[in-house]
Amino acid sequence: TYNFRSVLLYFPRPVLAGILMSIGLQMLREWAWESYWRLDFKEYLMVLVTMTIIFFKGPLFGVLFGVVMTNVLFVFNYSRINCVRQQYSCGERFSNKDRPLQHISILRAHGKESQILVLQGYLFYGTSNIILAQAKTFLEKEFVQYLLLDFRSVQGIDASTVLVFNKLEQKCRQFGAKLILSSLSV
């Protein structure tokens, strides 16, 4: 029975060391030099810090640090993306339905009481808090009676978003407004 360790004994140690050094230098060149030209500064700095941690503390700590920092960077970058594509009131836009002039004049007069937020992208805790803050502004300053959230362009939501929308629904009830969710996919 042959095992891998016994096969390695037939190779001279300088050859094995040379192979390891060659692989290590290739990886160092790829991650430390070539990634400089492909990544933005924050991502490149994260690669260098991860490599340093691997060098001094070992691969387990370095990989753990890299995974945690990648998640933090992901949340930070995605929370800055505007998830509200459009915002308007019913006084500014009407539906495609033909309406009598009397109805149009009522919509123009009272349309600001109904605000519509057209949402986009993937909603998670960071982005849904932006929606909550914007909706609170409508409720507190513009005395909105109806707040409609259009989910037509939303790719998905996570569980924390549902909790934030529960808070939004409670806020709407507190101000006597109705929350309407539109184009939800089941």
FENCORKA-V790717 format. One record per pair of residues at least 6 apart in sequence whose C-alpha atoms are under 7 Angstrom apart, sorted by the first residue. I is the first residue (numbers start at 1). J is the second residue. Records with the same first field share a line. If there is no record, write none. Layout:
# FENCORKA-V790717
I: J  J
This chain:
# FENCORKA-V790717
32: 48
35: 44
36: 44
50: 62  65  66
51: 62
53: 61  62
54: 61  62
75: 126
79: 126  127
83: 119  120  121  127
84: 117  118  119  120
85: 118  119  120
86: 117  118
87: 116  117  118
88: 115  116  117
89: 111  112  114  115  116
90: 107  111  112  114  115
91: 107  108  109  110  111  112
113: 143  144  145  146
114: 144  145  146  147
115: 144  146  147  148
116: 147  148  149
117: 148  149  150
118: 149  150  151
119: 149  150  151  153  154
120: 153  154
121: 153  154  155
122: 154  155  156  157
123: 156  157  158  161
124: 157  158  160  161
125: 160  161
128: 161  164
129: 164
132: 168
138: 144
139: 175
144: 177
145: 176  177  178
146: 177  178  179
147: 178  179  180
148: 179  180  181  182
149: 180  181  182
150: 181  182  183
151: 182  183  184
152: 183  184
169: 179
172: 178  179
